[in-house]
Amino acid sequence: MRSITHMNVPIARTSLLECEIQSVMEPLRSGWLVQGPKVREFEDKWSAFTGAKHSIAVTSCTTGLHLSLAALGLQPDDEVIVPAFTWISTANVVEHLGAKVVFCDIDLDTFNLDVQQLASLVTSKTKAILPVHLFGMAADMEPINAFAKQHELWVVEDAACGFGSRYHEQHVGTLGNMGVFSFHPRKAITTGEGGMITTQDDELAARLRRLRDHGAAMSDLQRHLGAKPYLLADHPDAGYNQRMTDFQAALGSAQMDRASDIIQERQRLALRYDEAFFKLPWLRTPVHRAGYDHGYQSYPCLFLPENINLEAVPRINERRNAWMDKLQNAGISTRPATHAVHMLTFYRHKYKLNPRDFPSAYAANDCSISLPLFHGMTTEEQDYVIEQVLESAI
Ligand SMILES: Cc1ncc(COP(=O)(O)O)c(C=O)c1O
């Protein structure tokens, strides 16, 4: 590989085609700005792509997770099992409903919930499990669903990063009772802010549609396109306002026309990294497992200059940070893969937790590193990252 002069490579970059940008104009010109035909179109394309029976667009993944738990009738004092290594909102939505977060440690090989630990966490108050398909790697849903069935628990998949992730050929978000995706700009399909709930369950879908629209029993589309001008919707639930705008949906819908290309490009980029780094003993790249198609929302690695154990974590953390600084100085943006929620002040204080209570989440928090990966990344940009990583010579 030839040596490349200094470049700036961001951790992620939004890459929209001109036609996708233009698509936003249609609802702006038509005047139908919220929860209209473009939202319906986006939902239909999402269902077609993922195989979900129902797709319900909402304002973010976080609000979608909240709506999903509300639709299940989660009550204060109910308990929900949440992986300790995830974005904080997976846990926050449980708190918002007054219920109790029960953290589960992760499997450091996949960064996902460690199924072996579920049995020690379930109580008579447990109502749901919230597995996360972190960074585009599916959680091990077969044993999770079997466990949930055995203990009569709901399963709500946090599929924020799950676009393009499949588990035994089935798209994530269609494996539990509900799944929720994010369209934040660091995700493969973006609407700025936005989310999509998927479910195979007709009754849950109807409840979710009501709850996102102030609890209304009839949608705006039904009212405005119907023949009876005097119709007022009834409101059987005290719902929320989580309606997506039509210009956001237009942007999402336009990107769905190249959904497969986007995923394939991300998978191709990940494979180039895999091939470049497989010989480095100090960098563990994302695992490959039979039956799992990784969607590569990001490219999370573990920095392993020595064997990982609780005593080594602070030392590895110091060296990882120095390496991240070095890459930053070379113009390459990296990030810790995400955070361990039990180490964040709110949860640490409320539940009196110690980082070592969830050793793998603690290690992932302090020793992980995500390298730049985004569709639209040029070969030159990726070659530069590869060159700089290989030259780091840890
Ligand atoms: C695992 C996970 N859950 C939830 C969210 C929240 O998504 P949003 O920003 O759409 O609310 C994110 C966002 O990064 C995430 O990574």
The ligand as an ORCA input file, in Angstrom:
! r2SCAN-3c Opt
* xyz 0 1
  C     -28.199      0.960     21.318
  C     -28.921      2.265     21.170
  N     -30.138      2.411     21.705
  C     -30.832      3.563     21.589
  C     -30.297      4.638     20.917
  C     -31.085      5.911     20.843
  O     -31.443      6.246     19.531
  P     -32.056      7.678     19.216
  O     -30.930      8.638     19.179
  O     -32.711      7.506     17.864
  O     -33.036      7.975     20.272
  C     -29.032      4.548     20.349
  C     -28.441      5.684     19.657
  O     -27.284      5.743     19.326
  C     -28.315      3.330     20.482
  O     -27.091      3.182     19.970
*
